[in-house]
Structures are given as C-alpha cells and as structure tokens.
C-alpha cells in the first residue's frame, strides 16, 4: 500500500458512506477495509474483526431496510477522518433478538476512522442512541414522562426526571435531538455533578411565558471531590441554579443551566470570579487546538475548575443538550471518573477529541443499580476552536460497549449464538 494521502481518505470515507451505508452494498466491505481491520467500539456480541463487523451490518440492514446515514461534517488530518452525522431507519424486522417495533429511529453518530492508503484500518465510534436503548429494553422511563402532552408537562418532566434523576430515557422522550444549551453553563453543571455525593435538586418555582419557562432550583449534595480548585470539605452544600427552557409542544428545543457563581464560590470557599490563578497546563499556544483540548480535559473535565470555563469557552458557545445531559449521567454514575486523551484531530477550526473514559460504576445508570464494576469506554467530542476558545460542542460516548461490560445489556440484547465481548 502507498502512503496515505488526503484525497485517498476523502474518497474512501465518502465511498463507504455512499456504497455501504446508503446503497446497502455489504459486498463492498472488503474493497474498502483491510483484512485485519479492527472495530474498537463494536456492538454487543460483535467480534472486533472484519467478519464480525460484516455480520452485524448485515443483520442491521435487514432489521432497518430503509437505513440511511447523512454526514453533516467531516474532519480530516493525515491518515484520519472524523464523520459527524445522523442515521435514520425503521425497525421492520427483528433486531438483537427483539421483535420488530415498526417504529422510526433517528440517532446522531460520530465515527473516527484511520486509513492506510485507500483502505480503512481501524474505527472508533460513539452515538447518543437513546431511542435505540429504549427499544432494546435497556432504558425506560415513567408514564408521566411518556405521557407528556404539553410544554408544561415537558418542563416538569425534565426538571424531575432529567435534571433530578439523570433519566436518559426521559431525555429521548422530552428533548429534541438537536436541542442546544449554553455550553458554559452546561460545563459548570458537569463540574458540580462530578464533585457532589448525595446529589439532589429541589425546584422552588417555575414561571411560564409562552414557549419559555424559567425554573428556580437548589442543587444540594456533599462536597466530596475537588471543585473550583478547592479541596473537598465533606460538608453539605447548597448551590442556587436557574434553568431556562424553551420548546414547542411537549418537546424541549433549548435548555440553559445558570449557576449563581458568587453563591457557589461562597459555599465552597473558592475564589469568586476569575481570580483563580493561571491554567494548570503550562505549555502550548492559545490558538493551538490540540493544546486547548488538552487543557480542557485536564482543567475542566478532570479538574472541575469552574474558573477554567471562562478561560476556555467562548461567550455564547453552545452544545447539544441530549449529549450534555448524557455526559452528566455518566459522571454521576462513575464518581471516580477520569478522561485520558488518546488522539486529537484538527481540521481548521474544527477539532475532534478521542478520549478514554474510566471509572467505577457506583451509582444507578439508566435505571440499573450500581454494579461496583471498574469499566472503561471511549468518548469522541467535537469542538470549534477559535482564538483559543471552544464553541459548538458535541459530546459522545460508546454506550453499547460500556453497558455490555457492566452486564446491563440484557441477554435479549445480544446477538443469538454469539457471546458478549
């Protein structure tokens, strides 16, 4: 094989999407992938080698005969491409041992693929496929959420089930797949969720004004892990939070989480405002996407430094809310979590972060009790980096592999005759 060139990568990934995914030509798999191809994020029960991938793909296309994949954007660097898009399909035949539902599915996917010459050598993939998890019996929510018929129903369901209980089935039921949120506020919330034990939310009032609702709430918990460069005290804290929600009917289209940072600083004993010292990562330049992403992982995700949010996130930056609250559910379920950077792909101002997510399953996830299992999965996140600041954030986890490791995926959700990997 020749040295990989950008035209080969561009042509290879576009042929793959067109011929295999959208024309359903499984016979083209061998012509577009090397014989020792590895799928690092397989479906439950799928062998990671090429034949395993083909078997799953054939069953998937049989179950979803109208399957299509629309690519929204592509990031290219060297021998790598990252694709972000959505897939669509209707479950018309049995899938993973479950009877056909006849229901349509839409899910966002992010895939990172490496090439050698004009053929794929390995793939990492993540997707916030909450609708699939509901169909497969892995995630379920209460009747009050499933029966939400009005904007008011959706707001109250969100505050109770999503914000209060990390109910990911409720996220799928109530939050539009393209709903956005304020990225800075979301990141402060992730820091809070990661730092508190005994997390609880008390909503003290909700005001409705047409298609907008504003809720005042208090987040309570035990200050158990470092937050805002402040060592944990082990004491109970109360953090005021304002939630602004917009929607159409029973579907939420945007959610903004805004903490009172002065009150938070006082409750934690942290320095208010931005007076929290210099960034902890001492090398790199402000305009270097790879440096900015590593600082983001070290200071915000792992360090829970609220002050770093204003240093690293652009004013007005947004994220996709389904993916954001899914991330919050993972951080809550794995309180000793840690992200480790594996690869960063930079294409102009767009940057992709491939990271390992590791932790111990100590709290319920998707309604399933804690298993105490130490587990690892991968995350692929997408950002815009402009003048050293992040915006347009999309998070993503490989939920299938993690749920299989935790033995949460039920037997009916595994391929017949194939043991789970």
Order of alpha helices (4+ residues) and beta strands (2+ residues): alpha-alpha-beta-alpha-beta-beta-beta-beta-alpha-alpha-alpha-alpha-beta-alpha-beta-beta-beta-beta-alpha-alpha-alpha-beta-alpha-beta-beta-beta-beta-alpha
